[in-house]
């Protein structure tokens, strides 16, 4: 029986470049890489037998992919669609499982706070949606629609009736304006708050420094050495911090911080120093009369995220406090003071990007959400 001659292949420049990337790319699947190499060898007018020897493939495999490329071009190197095994679950069952994942467990009478894939698989069987299903199958179905019922996010509605007015004042100060008027060179903006309960946890075994292929190791057990509060005043535009530690928070500790800042230059002789603080009881009182150039500006209720000192506290938490390993409270206070000096030497103002326009957009979205929720509640039939 005569042997069929190898089918010739002539490549265009673009095809050759694409096949080279496929044949020698590090991220190309092995099967696609070998098929591309077969075509490149064939384009050099090599026989199927020689290609089989050089690639290590069977002669019939080389003949197959060479012919597929001649007939269909680069698209012929992909696998054809296969019928596969018949599906074990109907589209209705998959939809019912996804709908179950989109309901709170309590709505199904399940004593869970949130779903996991194994719990969903168990509930699918309990509700007779399917006779049996694995957790991995449920996970694959949920992944198709990016459903993650085991995750949660917290939120809070705005309850302060003067939210916009108060927030606008704070945002204006960040932009160096007060009631529409630009601040002068001798006017300053301070963001202040307290970081409570910084504990001195003395680890029962010394912390092990990091090494090659080894992270720093901190012993889990520790002895308690007490806790203190860290009060900080952050100059928004100069990126300078003035802080102090106190045994506890309260009105007196906070006003000690105010006195500490207002008695130093340039704040002592400033025309006005605006203090942005939250609505805690520590930040209220008549002691402000001792500093006539100090103006207390309170953020809206539940809006500490508008206070820039909270960003500084997050830096302190990451770089100073965690992991917590201090012998006593004196070491905690010394570390915080030393970090202040280090921070003030190199810090730049935070790039605050939330403006009054963003505030209006946020409030508009909340209004639309509230209106839609009210209309949905009104449309529900009476029971």
ABEGO torsion letter per residue (X at the ends): XBBBBBBBBBBBAAAAAAAAAAAABAABBAAAAAAAAAAAAAAAGBBAAAAAAAAGBBAAAAAAAAAAAAAAEAAAABBBBBAEBBBABBAAAAAAAAAAAABBAAAAGBBBABBBAAAAAAAAAAAGABABBBAAAAAAAAAAAGBBAABBBBBBBBABAAAAAAAAAAAAAAAGBBGGBBBBAABBBBBBBBBBGBBBBBBABBBBBBBBGBBBBBBABBBBAEBBBBBBBBBAAAGBBBBBBBABBEAAAAAAAAAAAAABOAAAABABBBBBBBABAAABEAAAAABAABBBBBBBBGAAAABAAAAAAAAAAAAAAOBBBBABAAAAAAAAAAAAAAAAAABBBBBBABBAAAAAAAAAAAAAAAAAAAAAAAABBBX
